[in-house]
Amino acid sequence: MPSVARREVMPRVAVQRGPLDIDPNIALEPQLLERVRSSPTGYFRFVNVQFANEVCRRFGPDLLATPAVSLHGDAHVEQYAVTDTGRGLTDFDDAAAGPAVLDLVRFATSLVLTCRDRGWNDAPDPMVSEFLRGYRAALENPRSAAPEPRIVARMRSTFRFDPTRYFAWIRSIIEPLPSDAELAIRAALVKYADERMVDDPAQTREYFSVQELGRSRMGIGSARARKYLVRVRGPTDSPDDDDVLELKEIGDVSGITCLSRGAPLDPLRLIAAQKQIAYEPYRLVGYFVLDGRSFWVHAWPKNYRELSPGDLRTVEELQEIAFDAGVQLGLGHPKRVDAPFDVELRRSALQFLNLRESEIKQASKTMADDVHAAWVRFREATDPGTAQSLRKQAKNP
């Protein structure tokens, strides 16, 4: 088991601050700090709340009168994942109800950042247009379906499930827990298992028998949330068909000013959103409360891979992802309410898009510029030796 990483203590520095800046004196574990410092996209993934609030500010107080849809909450290119049987935007930790523009600008900005990362400097405008074309198509026709992007088949062709290696990897990324914390999690999982057995009588208590568990620190935006991985027995005594459950603390999104008011720590908002938006809803979904904190639970697919900019070979491959994600959000957003009332949500979202599409496109570029500038300032503040080269990058993104 790896040892628990110490938090890195940053020097106290005073820097210019903007709406997307994070305090360079923030205490981050070394691995997380390096992920945030590594690239504009890494930084972008860490500042979701600040980013959402800036979208709220730019699109004005009239957003409060816009009908709320089911939001993914953190839609970006690297949230697009491929499994054995599915694809699409995943990871619903910041799901909520609110104005659709939050998802639209977030994903569009990630497209701009990805194009810049790959050196496709002429691609951002048509890329964002393709994303919004997919979104519009789904709003206009709820039976729309995007073709599976070609990169999905290529990524899936690399899948090989080796149980021994897989579970050894799981063991390598979790940290041991104090005995009292482990006992508390095991006790909380009993209630979770009871609920799963009510929902599916074919499930048994033996299925959820804990084999291993530990703390996880994976991710960037969610890296500081409490997360645990639990290996459970699965359907048989064979270790090869054990399941891995992720237990993740519900994030507090109450600081985002234009979200619908409600219970920000309610795990049902995540459970509902993944069912409404995901092409392939998660398995073994549930929740429990531990020490006054709510956690949501789901099973990991055996084969799972998130897209990264380096996976993309051509502009066309990213365009297919952009269209697919647009369709997925356009289908999922209006599902916050059941038919026939979803028609009104579709109509409202389409009207908003018609009125403010040009603003969404412009915001994706200016906010990508702002992310890059904030990342440069963070890099300079945490490692002044990189200042000169990063200033040059900022002038030529």
N, C-alpha and C positions, 0 to 999 in steps of 0.2 A: 504494500500500500504506500502511495506517495505521502510524504509529510505535508502538514498544513503550511501553505506559503505565508510568509510574513507580509504584512501590508508595508508598502514602500512609503517612507516619509519624504515628501517633496519639500524642497526649500521654499521658504516664504517669499513670494514674488508678487509684485503689483503689476498688472497688465491692463491694457484697454479691454473693456468688456462690451459685448454686444448681446443681443437676445439669444444667440446660439453658442455663446461662450460658456465653458465650464471652468470652475475655479481650478487653476493649475496646482493649488495646494491640496486638492482633494486627495484623501487617502485611498489609493487603489492598490490592489495586489499587483505584484510585478507583471504577471502574465496578462492581466486585464489592461494594465497601463500600456503595455506594448501593443495590444490589439487596438486600443483607441488611438495610439500614436502612429500606427503602421500606415494608415492611408486615410484620405478623406472619407471613403466609404466606411471604414472602421469607426471613425469619429461620428459620422452621420448616424450609425446604428446606436450609438451611446446617448444621443441627445433627442430622443423621441419626444419627450414631454416639452422641452424647449421649442422643438421644431413645430409641434402641434399648436402650441400657444402663439407662435409667430404666424402660422396660417390663420388662426382665429383672428388675430389682430389685423392682418392684411385684408381679409375678406369681410371684415366689418361686423358691427353689431346685428345686422340683418340676418346673420346666420342663426341667431337665436330663434328667429321665426321660421326657419327652414325645417320642414318635417325631418325627424331623426330617422336614420336608417341603421341597419346592423353594420357596424364598422369592424373591419379587421383590426384596425388600430395601429398597426406597424407594418404596413404593406411596402415591401421593397424587393428588389431583384433577388437578393440573397435569402429571402423567405420563400422563394419558389423551390419546391423540393420534388424529388422523384422517388417513388417506392416500387416494389414489385408490381403493384396493381394500380397505382394512382399517380397523380401529379398535381401541381398547383400550389397556390399560396397556403402556407401552413403557419404554425406557431401563433396562437391566438391569445398570448399573454396580456396584451393591451386592448383586447376587444371591448367595445362599448357601444353605446347608442349615441349618435350625433350626426352632424352634417357630413354628407358624402365627400365634400371637398377635402376633408382631412386625409382620407385614403387616396384621393386622386392626386393631390399635390405631393404627397409622400412618395407614392410609387413613381410618378412622373419625374420627380427630382432624382430618385435613384437611377432612373434610366439615363438621365443626363450625366450623372457621376460615372456610371458604368461606361458610357460612350467615351468620356474623357479618359477614363482609366485605360481603355483599349486603344486610344489614339484615333477614334472614329469622330473626328472633329466636325464633319458635315452631317452627322447622323442624328444629333439630339432632337431637332425640330420634327423630322419625319417619324422618329421613334415615338415621341410623345403623341403625335397625331395618330399613330397606329394603335397605341394603348387606348386613347379616347374613342377611336373608331370601334374597338371591341366593346368598350363600355356602352357606347350608344346602341350598338347592335343588340345587346342583351336587354337594354331597357325597352327598346322598340318591340322586341320579340322574345318573351320569356322562354321560348323553346329553342333559343339559339344554342349552338354548340360550336366551340372552336376546334379546328383540327389539332390533333396532338402535335406539338412542336417536334421537329426532327431530332433535336438534341436530346429529347426524352428517351428515344429508343437507343441512342448511342450511350447515354449514361446508364440505362438499364442493362445494356449488354455487358457492362463491366461487373454486374452484381454476381458475387459468389458467396454463398452462406456457408461458413465453416464454424460450427458451434464452438469448437475449442478455442479458436482465435477470437471469435466474437465475445465470448464470456470472459476471456482473459483481458480483452480490451476494456470491457465494462469494469472489471476489477481494478484496472490500472488508472481509471479516471475518477474513482470515488475515494473519498477520504473516510477513515474510520471515525466513529462517533463515540462520545462518552456513553457509558453503559446506561445511564438514566435517560439520555436522549433517545437511544436505540429502543429501550423498553417503551417509551412514550409513543414512538412512531409505530411500533408493532401493535400497541393497544389501539391506536387510532385507525389502523388498517383493518381491524376486526369489524368496526362499524361500516367501513367502506365495502368490505367483502360481503357483509350481510345485505347491503343495498343491492349489490350486483346480483346476488342470488335471488333476490325478490324480482329484479328485472328480467333475469334469465334463469329459470329453474334448472336448466341443464348445468349451470355452474355449481361447483362444490367448494366447501371450505378448504379441501386439500389443494385445490387449484391455486389458492392464494397463500399457501404455506410459504413463509419467507425463508429463502435460502441465503441471501446476502443482502446487505443494505449499507449505504454510505452517503456522504454529502457530495454533491456535484457542483462544480463551479464553471461549467461550460457556458458559452454564449458571450455576448457583448452587452447588448441592451439589458438583458435579464441576468447578467453575471452576478450582480449583488443581491438578487432575490434569493431566499432560501430555497434550495432545490435538493432533492434526494433521489437516488436511483435504488430501486428494490428489485431484486431477482426473486421471482416466485416460481413455484413448482411447475405450473402449467398443467396441461391435460393428462399427462402420464408421469410415471416415475422416471422416465428417461430424461437426463439433463439436457439432451439436445432440443427438446421442445419447451424448455423453460421460457417464461415471459419476463420482460423487463418493464417495470412501471416507473414512470417519472412522476414525482410528487413535487409540485411547484407552488410556492406561495403566491397568492393573488396580489398583483401589483396595484398600487393606489393611483388611479388616474384622475382623482378629484381635482388635481391642480390644473387640468386642462380646461380653460375657461368656457369654451363653447360646446362642451359635451352636455348631453341631457343630464339633468340632476337625477340622482338615484342613489342606490347603495353601491359605492365605488368598489367595495371589497367583496361583493357578492359573487361567489364562484359560478353561479348560474349564468352570469352574463357571458363568461367564456364558453361554458358548455353549450349555451344556445347559439352563440356566434359560430362555433366550429361546425355545428350541425347545419346552420343556414348557409354558410359561405364555402366550406370545404367541399371540393369535388368528392372526396372520400373521407367521411367523418372518422374520427379516431375510434379505436377499440377500447373497451373496458373503462369508459369515461365515468368519473364520479368525483366526489370531493369529501373532505373531512375537516374538522377544526382541531387545532393543536395549540395549546397555550394561548387561546384567544385569537389565533391567526388561521385564516382559511387557506386551504391548499386544494388545488384541483389535480386530478390523477388521470393518466391515460397510459396505454401500452405503447411502447415503441415498436415500429415495424422492424422486422429482421433486417431488411435491406432498405436503407434510407440515405439519400444524399441531397444536400442543398446545393443549389447552383452558385457558382462563384464566377466573377468576370473572366478568370483564366480558362474556364471551361468553354467559352464561346470562341468559335473559329471565324465566324463571319457576322457582318451586320444583320444579315437576313435571319440568322438564328435568334438574335436578340429581338428582332421585330416579331417573330412568331411567339416568343415568350410574352412580349408586350401585349399583343392582341389577345392571347389566351388569358392573361391576368385581367385585362379589361373586361372580357366576357365573364370571367368568374366573379368579379366584383359587381358587375351589372346585374348578374343573376342573383347574387346573394344579398346585396344591399336591401332590396324591397321585401325580403322575406321576414323582416322584423314584424310584420303583421300578416295575418292569414288572408287568403283569397276570400272574397273579391276585393278587399280593401287594399291589397298590395298594388292594385292598379293605380290608385291615387299616389302612392309613393313613387311608382315608376314615372307617372306623369310629372310629378313635382321635380324628381331628379333630372328628367330630360329637359324640363323647362330651365332649370338652373344651368345645366350644361350648355344649352343654346345661348343663354344670356352671358355666360362668363367663361366660355371655353378659351377665349384669347387670354384672359387673365390667368387661367390655370397654366397655360403654356408659358406665359411670361414668368409666372412665379416659379416654375420648375427650373428656369435658367438662373434667375436672380438668387433663388435660395440655394442652388448648387454653388454659385459664387460665394454666398455667405458662409456655407458650410466649409468650403475650401479655405476661406480667410480665417475663420474661427479655428480650424485645424492647424493652420500655420502658426497662429498666435499661441495655441496650446503647445505645439512642438517647440517653438522658440522659448516659451516659459519653462518647459520641463527639460529642455536640452538646448541652451543658448548657442552651442556650437553649430547647430544646423540652421541658424537664422538666415544666413546669406543665401544658401541654395533654396530654401523654402520661399523666401521673398521672390526669387526668380520664378519659381513654379507658380506662385500666386499671380504674377503678371502674365503668365502664359499657361493657363490651365488646359 
